[in-house]
Amino acid sequence: MRRTKILAAAGIATTALLALTACNSGSPNTPAGGDAPEPEVAEDVALEGSPTYDAMVERGGPIIGVKEDQPNLGFLDATTGERSGFDIDIARWIAAELGFSEDDITYEPIASANREQALVNGDIDYYVGTYSITDNRKEQIDFAGPYFVTGQGFLVSADSDMTEVTDVSDFNGMTVCSATGSTPIQNIKDNYPEIATEEYDIYSACVDDLLNGKVDAVTTDAAILIGYAAQYPDELKVLDGLFTEERYGVGIPKGDTALQEFINTLFTDGHDTWQEIFDATLGRSGITVEQPAVDPVG
Ligand code: GLU
């Protein structure tokens, strides 16, 4: 089972490696992204039968759940207050197609472990933040997408002798850090009892521990790790080797098929916009990744 997954992810591995090389040659400590052209706000939006959309209209704008410590993906610049990254621009694109401008959007930072509950409670209208589509999560919420595919990787100190991971069990006897409620931490806990784990609500806390030598590695999606390695090019490196397949979806309240279909149609028909967003954000690190086909049932 494990081996099948690794083989399935082999294609992604090559791409991620290319990305890493390109990324580390970039300017240090500068999260890329946020330069996608401002999306055109749709007028005369026709979306019948979506209670989530009706709530957004009533409120005058969407509340979107996001990450804000993941460079290139979902990042908040504390100095300028600017949000940037692939996920943020995907979130903005959806909002614009629903008829809302940037000023209408309320962003809500929500950690990995709290995403389903935020959607179930109606605290947010939709969530865009490295959110893998899983059957477990689909018991509580629905997904549109996928709009991106990556896999689990490992970030270690640049001084480490390791250059690649052939199996996750290479970390037996070591301590790896990841986010509570994430698929990577679950994978380690379920399948690798000889690896010690440390968890925090957000990945940047794991990165701090790695920089301070308190853990041996940070594990999560390679797309996320590449952003941290770019922030600390002299201190950190992403190892070769990818495990699992993480398909990113837009989290929406369960049963809102009208909203799900609206977003899926956008992803299917809007390939050029997807590419523009990708090129301006994650693509700047050198990754070349194809937009995945939408799965009508998430
Ligand atoms: N994509 C994985 C997940 O959804 C890891 C990244 C994250 O925690 O957001 O759990």
Boltz pocket constraint, residues with backbone or C-beta under 6 A from the ligand:
constraints:
  - pocket:
      binder: B
      contacts: [[A, 112], [A, 129], [A, 130], [A, 131], [A, 132], [A, 179], [A, 181], [A, 182], [A, 183], [A, 184], [A, 220], [A, 221], [A, 246]]
      max_distance: 6.0
